[in-house]
Amino acid sequence: MTGSWPTETVGACLQRVTLPRVKVPTSSYKRSGTYPVIDQSQVDIAGWTDDEDGVIDTQLPLIVFGDHSRTLKYLDTPFVRGADGTQILKPRRGIDPLFFFYALRSINLESRGYNRHFTLLKEQPVPVPDRPDQLRIAQALKQVEDGIRLQERKAATLRELKDGALHELFARSARDEPQKTTEFGRVPEDWVVEEIGDSHTVQTGGTPSRRDPRYWEGGTIPWVKTAEVSYSTITETSEHVTAAALEETNVKLFPAGTLLLAMYGQGVTRGKVGRLGTEAACNQACAAIRCPGGSVATDYLYYFLEWQYENIRARAHGGQQQNLSLDIVRRIPIAYPRDLNRQREIADLLTTIDQNRAVQRAKLELLRELFERMLHDLMTGSVAVGDLAVALAQLPEGNAA
């Protein structure tokens, strides 16, 4: 049977909780300790403490609500409150705490900025089905979230594997052969060490005038912005330009296989690389890198530049907005084996890791979408609790109960 559940306000579902007054200030958070410090930040555990005065170890499980941040955390083991801005919630008898936690997460609570939100939360309606239905709903949602955490751990392991492989292949590949010292460390003696500009062309694109619709309306030529350059093969873009833009402006068309390096952009964008999977143009914030002589495999350079990301960013100059330039990009040092087959072997190994990471990301995205859909459907009663098996059957292999 489907339909809306009975509802009550959040405030009506709560019981009074007696808590120790002691809270741990942010300045006293430790990197390790006996008890986790739980505050209103986005991270599950903000720090650690050995102070027992503020330990909350009775009346568990409890729910921590971030009064400013609107975060929600479920605690069923002893913890200590951190700083200010946390509200500790416990549902009254007859309401399962885990179900109540998920019910709170289904509320779309309007942001008031850094103002407090608890008074607003208490006014919101939440579903209150019979307790057996509460338990089944809570366990189903927990099963999906457990699957999400499993995939997150697998994704983190693959990221560590990728980082380790980059270091091993580029920084430690010379252990069993004659070596020479470079700014990257020691590399095989027969590797070429040079600047990008010695073997590659480095160009940039442009932005056609936004005032001339002939350059944009009906455009079919992909036009890449730095926000789209992020360690991936670029086959689609959010904007396109027309043939008139190529003919009449400084916009250039680059072939598939061209590497793009973000010369400036917000946050972590500067220094990232991507590769064109199709012919495309780009804006003036991208450096387009090609090797006309063919001495360096494109995929090899792609991964080498990924490994050098932090060093590339450090070469930027300017005031508050530090940027790279075409001259700086041309002077970026690179090292590579003379043997193209060896370059391809290195790139192929890293490509295999990236392919596995892409599969893992797809599984993770599927689980997150499934969770959000189940959370909505189960809390609104639009899906019968008895139909949970259908939803759970969508779990990626290895996550099903």
Secondary structure as UniProt FT lines:
FT   STRAND          7..9
FT   HELIX           10..13
FT   HELIX           26..28
FT   STRAND          35..38
FT   STRAND          47..49
FT   TURN            53..54
FT   STRAND          55..56
FT   STRAND          62..66
FT   TURN            67..69
FT   STRAND          72..75
FT   STRAND          79..82
FT   STRAND          86..89
FT   TURN            93..94
FT   HELIX           97..105
FT   TURN            113..114
FT   HELIX           118..122
FT   STRAND          125..127
FT   HELIX           131..171
FT   TURN            173..176
FT   STRAND          179..182
FT   TURN            183..184
FT   STRAND          185..188
FT   TURN            189..190
FT   STRAND          192..195
FT   HELIX           196..199
FT   STRAND          201..204
FT   TURN            210..211
FT   HELIX           213..215
FT   TURN            216..218
FT   STRAND          221..224
FT   HELIX           226..228
FT   STRAND          233..234
FT   STRAND          239..241
FT   HELIX           243..248
FT   TURN            256..257
FT   STRAND          259..262
FT   TURN            267..268
FT   TURN            270..271
FT   STRAND          273..276
FT   STRAND          280..282
FT   TURN            284..285
FT   STRAND          286..290
FT   TURN            292..293
FT   HELIX           298..307
FT   HELIX           309..314
FT   HELIX           326..330
FT   STRAND          333..336
FT   HELIX           340..380
FT   HELIX           385..387
FT   HELIX           388..392
FT   TURN            393..394
FT   TURN            397..398
//
